[in-house]
Amino acid sequence: MKHGINGVTMCGSCHEAAQNDFESDVHRLINLLSPNPEPSCISCHGSHDVQSGSDILSPIHPKNSPMLCGECHQEEQEEFFRGIHHARLIQDNPDTATCTSCHTAHKVGGSDIPWSTIARPNIAQNCGACHIEAKNDFNRSVHAIANSRGSIHSANCIDCHDAHATLGVHEIQSPTETLNLSKHTCAECHESVELTEMHKLSPNVVGDFEESFHGLAGAMGDRRVANCASCHGYHDILPSWDPNSRIHPANLAQTCGECHEGAEGDFARGGIHHPGKGIGHWLVDFVESMYIMMIAGTIGLMMVHNALDFVRQIRDRRKGHPEVTASGKGKTYLRFTLNERIQHWTLAWSFIVLAITGFALKFGWAIPGLAPELNEDIRAGTHRVAATVFMVLGAYHLGYLALTARGRKTVRDVLPKFKKVSDILCCLLSCERMGPPSGSDWKQLVQNVKYNLGKAKEKPKYGRFNYAEKMEYLALIWGGSLMVVTGLILWFDVLFLNRFPYWGMQLATVVHYFEAILATLAILVWHFYFVMISPAVFPLSKAMITGKLSREEMEHEHPLELEEIEREETKDDAETEDTKPSSSEDERT
């Protein structure tokens, strides 16, 4: 006779406990509703060839149960075969989990049934049968407390480790692998606007982490940097107000000190994930917003200015105006000394290296074929070497300005006389590339724009430096100083964070990053136009190579300086004539 429902009853005459469990089993419900009563006892145990579960030939032997259950649950079977439990199972590990370890053998319940071993409130206890220490840690955590209060959103074991495809923590595809924790696993809940609002969690923690050095370096594949679990723990995640929490203010120095040697008691105070509260975090947001507006406005106006100049020069050439050339014939005039040219090219190369190695961290640029950790070491090391060159050059240049006659003259030629309050204001704005440094320079700018628009008959006459060059030079001094100060803060982070709140580090990061963007765009849009793209110098001004300008170039670009030079030459010639002896004196001699 066929077994089926009657078979369950017949088996239960001996296996009463198993039958009682099976009465609540989801398979029993299917058994009752199915026209062909399956599955039943014999579906798993067989009919006449029933073997003990400890017999390797038995279909319910631990090594065989995934194959047995997989006859119906194929998708779950495929996932299980990818997991670490199956890998240990085929290695004859007697303690590894199989299907019945988690679901039980005869009382299998769905995840929506309160008494089921796989119901959300019971999962930690279920997994804890093997992972005792992890269970004990988890039961103290904020996630376990939320689970015990009935939260269906709070994380448990399978949210981080997966239910069937449980991979080892060091496997690349594992949700708990170092690089995946912050990017995917923790972010799945903590990046959700719905969940953060529903449970009143701190917003933007994921985005803030991704913008930090830890997040950026981790995104490039560096497994040495901290992830979420490095600071919050893995299973015993406690709120920051709990004295036992790794992120309690009293414990931060110890937690951060695992990586940052020398971290002291006040290390990283003031909120790590930028909660948006307090004057410090408000200041960080304000400075970032100001930089964004300043960059958009300044670079946009630079592009408009250059476009007007370019169009006017092209129009003049079509009308037959002669081109200005750097002819090697005739008299030439000193523009840059050898010392100044060496300073310029040293600055240029250090700036280029700093820009490339700095933006490489932000945008994930890497040398193909190298390990991520080696890439980061090369990037950071090269950046710091270039920064050191930049700082040494800056110190040398300040000495050059103060201690040499030509340097002091450069200061006089660039800076306004500061006779008016407007000169001070203009000079400050010029440091951020927001205009010329003096009222007279503003007049030249306005006249030049009018000339380019056809509203003025003549271009303004410039001295040794025009308003564009003054703006660029002052911006270099001010911007370079900001980059040095903020760069040193980021370089010597432990020294800084032992004395100042964490928002100070965030402020330094914002200033360093956006000042770098502003400087790079200004070089590309402003500097490159005047030395490479402008029709007057295309394809390249040779002044910084030869150090000289032709008379034609001086008349076109620096007529006031040329007049000054010629006055000095005339004065020198007159003094020379005055010192010559007269003819009568010669005769007497």
C-alpha positions as CSV (number, residue, x, y, z in Angstrom):
1,M,0.0,0.0,0.0
2,K,1.1,3.6,-0.5
3,H,2.4,5.4,2.6
4,G,1.7,9.2,2.5
5,I,-0.6,10.4,5.3
6,N,-1.1,7.0,6.6
7,G,2.6,6.4,6.5
8,V,3.1,9.3,8.9
9,T,0.6,7.8,11.2
10,M,2.2,4.4,10.9
11,C,5.7,5.8,11.6
12,G,4.4,7.7,14.5
13,S,3.3,4.6,16.3
14,C,7.0,4.1,17.1
15,H,8.4,7.6,16.6
16,E,5.9,9.5,18.6
17,A,8.1,12.6,19.3
18,A,9.0,12.9,15.7
19,Q,5.3,12.6,14.7
20,N,4.3,15.3,17.2
21,D,7.0,17.7,15.8
22,F,5.9,16.9,12.3
23,E,2.3,17.8,13.0
24,S,3.5,21.5,13.2
25,D,6.0,21.2,10.3
26,V,5.4,23.2,7.1
27,H,5.9,20.0,5.2
28,R,3.0,18.5,7.0
29,L,0.8,21.3,5.9
30,I,1.9,20.7,2.3
31,N,1.3,17.0,2.9
32,L,-2.3,17.6,3.9
33,L,-3.1,19.9,1.0
34,S,-1.3,17.9,-1.7
35,P,-3.4,15.5,-3.8
36,N,-0.4,13.2,-3.8
37,P,0.6,13.3,-0.1
38,E,4.2,14.3,-0.3
39,P,6.5,14.9,1.4
40,S,6.1,12.4,4.1
41,C,8.4,10.3,6.3
42,I,9.5,8.0,3.4
43,S,10.4,11.1,1.2
44,C,13.4,11.6,3.4
45,H,14.0,8.3,5.2
46,G,13.0,5.8,2.5
47,S,10.6,3.0,2.9
48,H,12.2,-0.4,3.4
49,D,15.9,0.5,3.3
50,V,15.8,3.0,6.2
51,Q,19.3,3.5,7.7
52,S,20.4,5.3,10.8
53,G,21.2,9.0,10.4
54,S,24.8,8.2,11.4
55,D,25.2,5.8,8.4
56,I,27.1,7.5,5.6
57,L,24.7,5.7,3.2
58,S,21.6,7.2,4.8
59,P,20.0,10.1,2.9
60,I,19.7,12.0,6.2
61,H,23.4,11.7,7.1
62,P,24.8,15.2,7.5
63,K,26.9,14.9,4.4
64,N,23.9,13.8,2.4
65,S,21.2,16.1,3.8
66,P,22.0,19.0,1.4
67,M,21.5,16.7,-1.5
68,L,18.3,15.4,0.0
69,C,16.8,18.8,0.8
70,G,18.0,20.1,-2.5
71,E,15.7,17.8,-4.4
72,C,13.0,20.3,-3.6
73,H,14.9,23.4,-2.5
74,Q,17.3,23.7,-5.4
75,E,18.0,27.5,-5.1
76,E,18.9,27.2,-1.4
77,Q,21.0,24.1,-2.2
78,E,23.1,26.1,-4.8
79,E,23.6,28.9,-2.3
80,F,24.6,26.4,0.4
81,F,27.2,24.8,-1.9
82,R,28.9,28.1,-2.2
83,G,29.1,28.6,1.6
84,I,31.7,27.8,4.2
85,H,29.5,25.3,5.9
86,H,29.4,23.1,2.9
87,A,33.2,23.4,2.4
88,R,33.7,22.2,5.9
89,L,31.1,19.5,5.5
90,I,32.9,17.9,2.6
91,Q,36.1,18.1,4.7
92,D,34.4,15.7,7.2
93,N,34.1,18.4,9.9
94,P,31.5,16.8,12.2
95,D,30.6,20.1,13.9
96,T,29.6,22.1,10.7
97,A,26.0,23.1,10.1
98,T,23.7,21.4,7.7
99,C,20.1,22.0,6.8
100,T,18.7,20.4,9.9
101,S,21.1,22.2,12.1
102,C,19.2,25.4,11.5
103,H,15.8,24.3,10.3
104,T,15.5,21.1,12.6
105,A,14.5,17.8,11.1
106,H,10.8,17.3,11.8
107,K,9.6,20.7,13.1
108,V,10.5,23.0,10.2
109,G,8.8,26.4,10.4
110,G,8.7,29.4,8.2
111,S,10.4,32.6,9.1
112,D,7.1,34.2,9.8
113,I,6.1,31.6,12.5
114,P,7.1,32.8,16.0
115,W,8.2,29.4,17.3
116,S,10.4,28.7,14.2
117,T,14.1,28.5,14.6
118,I,14.5,30.8,11.7
119,A,12.1,33.5,12.9
120,R,14.0,36.8,13.2
121,P,13.9,36.9,17.1
122,N,15.3,33.3,17.2
123,I,18.0,33.4,14.6
124,A,20.8,34.5,17.0
125,Q,19.9,31.7,19.4
126,N,19.8,29.3,16.5
127,C,23.3,30.3,15.2
128,G,24.5,30.6,18.7
129,A,24.2,26.8,19.2
130,C,27.6,26.6,17.4
131,H,28.8,30.2,17.6
132,I,28.5,30.7,21.3
133,E,30.9,33.6,21.8
134,A,29.4,35.5,18.9
135,K,25.9,34.9,20.3
136,N,26.9,36.2,23.7
137,D,28.5,39.3,22.2
138,F,25.5,39.9,19.9
139,N,23.0,39.6,22.7
140,R,24.5,42.7,24.3
141,S,24.4,44.7,21.1
142,V,21.9,47.4,20.0
143,H,20.8,45.1,17.2
144,A,19.8,42.4,19.6
145,I,18.0,44.8,21.9
146,A,16.0,46.1,19.0
147,N,15.2,42.6,17.9
148,S,14.0,41.7,21.3
149,R,11.6,44.7,21.2
150,G,10.1,43.4,18.0
151,S,11.9,45.4,15.4
152,I,11.8,43.6,12.0
153,H,14.5,45.9,10.6
154,S,17.3,45.5,13.0
155,A,20.2,43.4,11.8
156,N,20.7,39.8,12.9
157,C,23.1,37.0,11.8
158,I,21.8,36.3,8.3
159,D,21.6,40.0,7.4
160,C,25.3,40.2,7.6
161,H,26.4,36.7,6.9
162,D,23.6,35.5,4.6
163,A,21.4,32.5,5.4
164,H,22.6,29.8,3.0
165,A,25.6,31.2,1.1
166,T,27.5,31.9,4.3
167,L,31.1,32.7,3.2
168,G,34.3,33.0,5.2
169,V,35.0,36.5,6.4
170,H,38.1,36.7,4.2
171,E,36.5,35.6,1.0
172,I,36.2,38.4,-1.6
173,Q,32.5,38.0,-2.1
174,S,31.6,37.7,1.6
175,P,29.4,40.5,2.9
176,T,31.7,40.6,6.0
177,E,34.9,40.9,4.0
178,T,36.8,44.0,5.0
179,L,36.0,46.0,1.9
180,N,32.4,45.0,1.7
181,L,31.4,45.8,5.2
182,S,31.2,49.6,4.9
183,K,30.4,49.7,1.2
184,H,27.5,47.2,1.2
185,T,26.7,45.3,4.4
186,C,26.3,48.1,6.9
187,A,25.3,50.6,4.3
188,E,22.3,48.6,3.3
189,C,20.5,49.7,6.4
190,H,22.4,52.8,7.5
191,E,22.2,54.5,4.1
192,S,18.4,53.9,3.9
193,V,16.6,57.2,4.3
194,E,13.4,55.3,5.3
195,L,15.1,53.3,8.0
196,T,17.2,56.1,9.5
197,E,14.1,58.3,9.7
198,M,11.9,55.5,11.1
199,H,14.4,54.5,13.8
200,K,15.9,58.0,14.4
201,L,19.4,57.0,13.4
202,S,22.2,59.4,12.5
203,P,21.8,60.4,8.9
204,N,24.6,60.6,6.3
205,V,27.0,58.3,8.3
206,V,27.7,56.2,5.2
207,G,28.3,59.2,3.0
208,D,30.5,60.9,5.6
209,F,32.6,57.7,5.9
210,E,32.9,57.3,2.2
211,E,34.3,60.9,2.0
212,S,36.9,60.2,4.7
213,F,40.4,58.9,4.2
214,H,39.3,55.5,5.5
215,G,36.4,55.4,3.0
216,L,38.4,56.6,0.0
217,A,41.4,54.4,0.6
218,G,39.0,51.4,1.2
219,A,37.2,52.2,-2.1
220,M,40.6,51.8,-3.8
221,G,41.0,48.4,-2.3
222,D,43.3,49.1,0.7
223,R,42.4,46.5,3.3
224,R,44.5,48.1,6.0
225,V,42.3,51.0,6.6
226,A,39.5,51.0,9.2
227,N,35.9,50.0,8.3
228,C,32.7,50.1,10.3
229,A,33.6,47.1,12.4
230,S,37.1,48.4,13.2
231,C,35.5,51.1,15.4
232,H,32.1,49.7,16.3
233,G,32.9,46.1,16.7
234,Y,31.4,43.1,14.9
235,H,28.8,41.5,17.1
236,D,29.0,43.5,20.3
237,I,27.9,46.8,18.7
238,L,27.0,49.2,21.6
239,P,25.7,52.7,21.6
240,S,28.2,55.5,22.1
241,W,26.9,56.4,25.5
242,D,27.6,52.9,26.9
243,P,30.8,52.9,28.9
244,N,31.7,49.5,27.4
245,S,31.3,50.7,23.8
246,R,34.4,51.0,21.7
247,I,33.3,54.4,20.6
248,H,32.5,55.8,24.1
249,P,34.5,59.0,24.5
250,A,36.6,57.4,27.2
251,N,37.5,54.5,24.9
252,L,38.1,56.4,21.6
253,A,41.8,56.8,22.2
254,Q,42.2,53.1,22.7
255,T,40.1,52.2,19.7
256,C,41.7,54.6,17.4
257,G,45.1,53.9,18.9
258,E,45.0,50.4,17.4
259,C,45.9,52.0,14.2
260,H,47.0,55.5,15.1
261,E,49.9,55.1,17.5
262,G,50.1,57.8,20.0
263,A,46.4,58.6,20.3
264,E,45.7,60.1,23.7
265,G,42.7,60.7,25.9
266,D,41.1,63.5,24.0
267,F,41.7,61.9,20.6
268,A,38.9,62.5,18.0
269,R,36.4,64.2,20.3
270,G,33.5,66.0,18.8
271,G,31.5,63.5,16.6
272,I,33.1,61.3,13.9
273,H,30.3,61.0,11.5
274,H,29.4,64.7,11.2
275,P,25.9,64.6,12.8
276,G,25.4,68.2,11.7
277,K,25.1,69.5,15.3
278,G,27.2,72.2,16.9
279,I,29.1,75.2,15.7
280,G,32.0,73.2,14.4
281,H,30.0,71.0,12.0
282,W,28.0,74.0,11.0
283,L,31.2,75.8,10.1
284,V,32.4,72.8,8.0
285,D,29.1,72.8,6.0
286,F,29.3,76.6,5.6
287,V,32.9,76.6,4.3
288,E,32.1,73.8,1.9
289,S,29.1,75.7,0.5
290,M,31.1,78.9,0.2
291,Y,33.9,77.1,-1.7
292,I,31.4,75.6,-4.1
293,M,29.8,78.9,-4.9
294,M,33.2,80.6,-5.1
295,I,34.6,78.0,-7.5
296,A,31.6,78.2,-9.8
297,G,31.6,82.0,-9.8
298,T,35.3,82.6,-10.1
299,I,36.1,80.0,-12.7
300,G,33.0,80.9,-14.6
301,L,34.0,84.6,-14.7
302,M,37.5,83.7,-15.7
303,M,36.2,81.7,-18.7
304,V,34.0,84.7,-19.8
305,H,37.0,87.1,-19.4
306,N,39.2,84.9,-21.5
307,A,36.6,84.2,-24.1
308,L,36.1,88.0,-24.7
309,D,39.9,88.5,-24.9
310,F,40.3,85.6,-27.4
311,V,37.4,86.8,-29.6
312,R,38.8,90.3,-29.7
313,Q,42.3,89.2,-30.7
314,I,40.9,87.0,-33.5
315,R,38.8,89.9,-34.7
316,D,41.8,92.3,-34.6
317,R,43.9,89.8,-36.7
318,R,41.2,89.5,-39.3
319,K,41.2,93.3,-39.6
320,G,44.9,93.2,-40.4
321,H,46.4,94.1,-37.0
322,P,50.0,92.9,-36.8
323,E,50.8,89.9,-34.7
324,V,53.1,90.2,-31.7
325,T,56.1,87.9,-31.9
326,A,58.9,86.9,-29.7
327,S,61.5,87.7,-32.2
328,G,65.1,86.7,-31.4
329,K,66.4,89.8,-33.3
330,G,66.9,93.2,-31.8
331,K,67.0,94.2,-28.2
332,T,65.6,92.0,-25.5
333,Y,64.5,92.7,-22.0
334,L,64.9,90.7,-18.8
335,R,61.6,89.2,-17.7
336,F,62.7,86.4,-15.4
337,T,66.2,85.7,-13.9
338,L,67.6,82.2,-13.9
339,N,66.8,82.0,-10.2
340,E,63.2,82.9,-10.8
341,R,62.9,80.4,-13.7
342,I,64.2,77.6,-11.6
343,Q,61.7,78.5,-8.8
344,H,58.9,78.5,-11.4
345,W,59.7,75.1,-12.9
346,T,60.2,73.6,-9.4
347,L,56.8,74.9,-8.4
348,A,55.2,73.6,-11.6
349,W,56.4,70.1,-11.2
350,S,55.6,69.9,-7.5
351,F,52.1,71.3,-8.2
352,I,51.5,68.8,-10.9
353,V,52.6,65.9,-8.8
354,L,50.6,67.1,-5.8
355,A,47.4,67.5,-8.0
356,I,47.7,64.0,-9.5
357,T,48.5,62.2,-6.3
358,G,46.0,64.1,-4.3
359,F,43.0,63.7,-6.7
360,A,44.1,60.0,-7.1
361,L,42.8,59.3,-3.6
362,K,39.5,61.1,-4.2
363,F,38.8,59.7,-7.7
364,G,40.3,56.3,-7.3
365,W,43.2,56.6,-9.8
366,A,45.7,53.8,-9.5
367,I,48.7,52.3,-11.3
368,P,47.4,49.2,-13.1
369,G,48.8,45.9,-12.0
370,L,49.9,46.9,-8.5
371,A,48.3,45.8,-5.3
372,P,45.9,48.4,-3.8
373,E,48.0,48.7,-0.6
374,L,51.2,49.3,-2.7
375,N,49.4,51.8,-4.8
376,E,48.3,53.7,-1.7
377,D,51.9,53.7,-0.3
378,I,53.3,55.0,-3.6
379,R,50.5,57.7,-3.8
380,A,50.9,58.9,-0.3
381,G,54.7,58.8,-0.3
382,T,54.9,60.7,-3.6
383,H,52.4,63.3,-2.4
384,R,54.4,63.9,0.8
385,V,57.7,64.2,-1.1
386,A,56.1,66.7,-3.5
387,A,54.6,68.6,-0.5
388,T,58.0,68.8,1.1
389,V,59.5,70.3,-2.1
390,F,56.6,72.7,-2.3
391,M,57.1,73.9,1.3
392,V,60.9,74.2,1.0
393,L,60.4,76.2,-2.2
394,G,57.8,78.4,-0.4
395,A,60.3,79.2,2.4
396,Y,63.0,79.9,-0.1
397,H,60.8,82.2,-2.1
398,L,59.8,84.2,1.0
399,G,63.5,84.6,1.7
400,Y,64.1,85.7,-1.9
401,L,61.4,88.4,-1.5
402,A,62.7,89.7,1.7
403,L,66.5,89.5,1.2
404,T,67.1,90.5,-2.4
405,A,66.6,93.8,-4.1
406,R,64.7,92.3,-7.0
407,G,62.5,90.3,-4.6
408,R,61.6,93.5,-2.7
409,K,60.9,95.2,-6.0
410,T,58.5,92.4,-6.9
411,V,56.6,92.9,-3.7
412,R,56.3,96.6,-4.4
413,D,55.2,96.0,-8.0
414,V,52.5,93.4,-7.0
415,L,51.0,94.8,-3.8
416,P,48.9,98.0,-3.8
417,K,50.1,101.1,-1.8
418,F,47.3,100.4,0.8
419,K,46.4,104.1,0.9
420,K,42.7,103.3,0.9
421,V,40.5,100.7,2.7
422,S,39.4,99.5,-0.7
423,D,43.0,98.5,-1.5
424,I,43.0,96.2,1.6
425,L,39.6,94.7,0.6
426,C,40.6,94.2,-3.0
427,C,43.9,92.6,-2.0
428,L,42.1,90.1,0.3
429,L,39.6,89.2,-2.5
430,S,42.4,88.8,-4.9
431,C,44.0,86.1,-2.7
432,E,41.0,83.9,-3.6
433,R,41.1,84.9,-7.3
434,M,38.0,87.1,-6.9
435,G,39.4,90.2,-8.5
436,P,42.5,92.4,-8.9
437,P,44.4,93.6,-5.8
438,S,43.8,97.3,-6.0
439,G,41.5,100.0,-7.3
440,S,43.8,100.9,-10.1
441,D,44.0,97.3,-11.2
442,W,40.2,97.2,-11.2
443,K,40.1,100.2,-13.5
444,Q,42.5,98.3,-15.9
445,L,40.2,95.2,-15.7
446,V,37.1,97.3,-16.6
447,Q,38.9,99.1,-19.4
448,N,40.2,95.8,-20.8
449,V,36.7,94.3,-20.8
450,K,35.3,97.4,-22.5
451,Y,38.0,97.2,-25.1
452,N,37.3,93.5,-25.8
453,L,33.6,94.4,-26.1
454,G,34.4,97.3,-28.5
455,K,33.3,99.9,-25.9
456,A,36.8,101.4,-25.5
457,K,39.3,102.5,-28.2
458,E,42.5,101.5,-26.4
459,K,43.7,98.7,-24.2
460,P,45.0,99.6,-20.7
461,K,48.7,100.1,-20.3
462,Y,50.4,97.7,-17.9
463,G,53.5,98.0,-15.9
464,R,55.7,95.1,-14.9
465,F,52.7,93.0,-13.9
466,N,49.1,93.3,-15.2
467,Y,46.1,92.6,-13.1
468,A,45.8,89.0,-14.2
469,E,49.4,88.2,-13.2
470,K,48.9,90.0,-9.8
471,M,45.7,88.0,-9.1
472,E,47.5,84.7,-9.9
473,Y,50.6,85.5,-7.8
474,L,48.6,86.6,-4.7
475,A,46.3,83.6,-5.1
476,L,49.4,81.4,-5.2
477,I,50.8,82.9,-1.9
478,W,47.5,82.7,-0.1
479,G,46.3,79.4,-1.5
480,G,49.7,77.8,-1.1
481,S,49.7,78.9,2.6
482,L,46.3,77.3,3.1
483,M,47.4,74.1,1.4
484,V,50.5,73.9,3.6
485,V,48.6,74.4,6.9
486,T,45.7,72.1,6.1
487,G,48.1,69.5,4.6
488,L,50.2,69.4,7.7
489,I,47.1,68.9,9.8
490,L,46.2,65.9,7.6
491,W,49.7,64.6,7.6
492,F,50.2,64.8,11.4
493,D,46.7,63.8,12.2
494,V,47.4,62.2,15.6
495,L,49.2,65.3,16.9
496,F,46.3,67.4,15.8
497,L,43.4,65.2,17.0
498,N,45.0,64.9,20.5
499,R,44.5,68.6,20.9
500,F,41.5,69.6,18.7
501,P,38.0,68.2,18.0
502,Y,37.4,66.0,15.0
503,W,35.5,68.7,13.2
504,G,38.7,70.6,12.9
505,M,40.1,67.7,10.9
506,Q,37.0,67.7,8.7
507,L,37.4,71.5,8.2
508,A,41.0,71.0,7.1
509,T,40.0,68.3,4.7
510,V,37.3,70.5,3.1
511,V,39.6,73.4,2.7
512,H,42.4,71.3,1.4
513,Y,40.2,69.5,-1.2
514,F,38.3,72.6,-2.5
515,E,41.4,74.8,-2.5
516,A,43.1,72.2,-4.6
517,I,40.1,72.2,-7.0
518,L,40.1,76.0,-7.2
519,A,43.9,76.1,-7.8
520,T,43.9,73.4,-10.4
521,L,41.0,74.9,-12.4
522,A,42.6,78.4,-12.1
523,I,45.8,77.1,-13.6
524,L,44.0,75.4,-16.4
525,V,41.6,78.2,-17.2
526,W,43.6,81.4,-16.2
527,H,47.3,80.6,-16.3
528,F,47.3,78.3,-19.3
529,Y,45.3,80.8,-21.3
530,F,47.8,83.6,-20.9
531,V,50.9,81.4,-21.5
532,M,49.6,78.9,-24.0
533,I,46.2,79.5,-25.5
534,S,46.0,83.3,-26.1
535,P,46.7,84.1,-29.7
536,A,49.3,86.5,-28.6
537,V,51.5,83.7,-27.2
538,F,50.2,80.5,-28.9
539,P,51.5,77.8,-28.7
540,L,53.7,78.8,-25.8
541,S,55.2,81.9,-24.2
542,K,59.0,81.4,-24.1
543,A,59.5,84.0,-21.4
544,M,59.8,81.4,-18.7
545,I,62.3,79.4,-20.9
546,T,64.6,82.2,-22.1
547,G,63.8,84.7,-19.4
548,K,63.5,87.5,-22.0
549,L,60.9,89.5,-23.9
550,S,61.4,91.2,-27.2
551,R,60.8,95.0,-27.6
552,E,57.6,94.2,-29.5
553,E,56.3,92.1,-26.7
554,M,57.2,94.7,-24.1
555,E,55.4,97.4,-26.1
556,H,52.3,95.2,-26.3
557,E,52.2,93.7,-22.8
558,H,54.2,96.0,-20.5
559,P,54.5,99.4,-22.1
560,L,54.7,101.3,-18.7
561,E,57.6,99.0,-17.6
562,L,59.3,99.7,-20.9
563,E,59.0,103.4,-20.4
564,E,60.4,103.1,-16.9
565,I,63.3,101.0,-18.2
566,E,64.1,103.6,-21.0
567,R,63.9,106.4,-18.5
568,E,66.4,104.6,-16.3
569,E,68.7,104.0,-19.3
570,T,68.5,107.7,-20.3
571,K,69.3,108.7,-16.7
572,D,72.2,106.4,-16.6
573,D,73.5,107.7,-19.9
574,A,73.3,111.2,-18.7
575,E,75.1,110.4,-15.5
576,T,77.8,108.7,-17.6
577,E,78.2,111.8,-19.7
578,D,78.4,114.0,-16.6
579,T,81.3,111.9,-15.3
580,K,83.4,112.2,-18.5
581,P,86.2,114.8,-18.3
582,S,86.0,117.9,-20.6
583,S,88.4,118.5,-23.5
584,S,90.1,121.4,-21.7
585,E,90.6,119.2,-18.7
586,D,92.1,116.6,-21.0
587,E,94.5,119.2,-22.4
588,R,95.6,120.3,-18.9
589,T,96.1,116.7,-17.9
